[in-house]
Amino acid sequence: MNATPIAVTQHHLNLTGQNVLTFVSWALTIILLAVTIEMGRRERSPFYVLIVLAAGVLALLLLDAWHADLLHRLRRPAAGVDA
């Protein structure tokens, strides 16, 4: 038995909503980097930009690890189900 309801996995994707959220996310990222660059210029330090970039890299690594774990769980049969 699958733990995910069929209605969740069998519906069509809302590409418009996904595109809007993607563009908004990238816009916020660019704004955040612009603010940190300006803060770094004021204080003559790359600290703020480096912190934001490090957080972005860490987020990507954690997302990749989460996806790998999710794929591993999906490929493993559920407990009590004969393969």
N, C-alpha and C positions, 0 to 999 in steps of 0.2 A: 504494500500500500504506500502510495506517495504521500509525503507530509505536506506538499504544496497543493492547495485546491486547484482543480482543473480550470476553473474560471479565471484564475490568476495567470496561468501559463498559456492558455489558449486564446486570449483576446488579441486584437490587432494593436500594434503600437501607435501611440499618438505622436507622430513625428513632428508636428507643429509645436506641441508642448515641449518635446525634447530639445528642439532647435532653440526655442526661446530661452529655456533654462541654460543651455550651453552658452549662448551668446551673453546672457546676463552674468554667468559665472566668469567668463573671460573678461568682460568689462570690469567687474569688481576686482579681478586679479590685476589688471592693468592700472586701475585707479590706486590700489594698494601699493603697487610697486612705485608709481609716480609719487605718492605721498612719502614713502620711505626714502626715495632718492632725494627728495627735497629736504627731508629731515637730516639726511646724511650730509647734504651740502651745507646746511646751516651749522651743523656741529663739526664739520670736516672729518667725518668718520664713516667708514663703510659698514659699521655695526648693524644698523637697521636693515639695510638691504641684505646683508648676509644672513640675518636671522629669518627674514621672510623667505629667502631662497632655501634655507635649510628646512624650514617648516614645509615648504612646498615639496621638496625632495622626499622628506619623511612621509608626507601624506601619500605621495605616489607609491612609495615602497610598501606602506601599510595596505593601500588599496590592492596592490598586486598580490600581497600575501593573503588578503581576504579572498580575492578571486580564486587563487590557487586552492585554498582550503574549501571553498564552495564547490569547485569542480571535483575535488577529491570526494567530498560528501555525496555529490550527485552520482558519481560513478560507483559508489559502494552500495550494495543492496541493503534495504532496510532490515532491521532486526526482526527475525521471525518469518521472513519471507524466503521461500525456497527459490533458488535461482534456476 
